[in-house]
Amino acid sequence: MPGLLRGVARTAMIAGTATAVSNRVSKRQGERWSQQEAEQQQAAAPAPAAPAPAAAPAGEDSLIDQLKQLGELKSQGILTEEEFAAQKAKLLG
């Protein structure tokens, strides 16, 4: 009987150790995956759009020059169609 008891105790110890190690590895992998997902979401999020240029005083730029600058910003993808339309309306109105 002592040999059988020793074998059962040894098996229980090995199984407990394996479970503990497995849980630790799973936890570490889960943390690593959640960190990678967070990094991917941050990389996928668009950068905040640059603020549109403020209306310049009357003597600095002509209205046409300002509209050209807005058009260039839109063509470069810095301004969206909605932002472009809003700034254009602001300049014209």
HELIX and SHEET records of a PDB file:
HELIX    1   1 PRO A    2  ALA A   44  1                                  43    
HELIX    2   2 LEU A   63  SER A   75  1                                  13    
HELIX    3   3 GLU A   81  LEU A   92  1                                  12    
END                                                                             
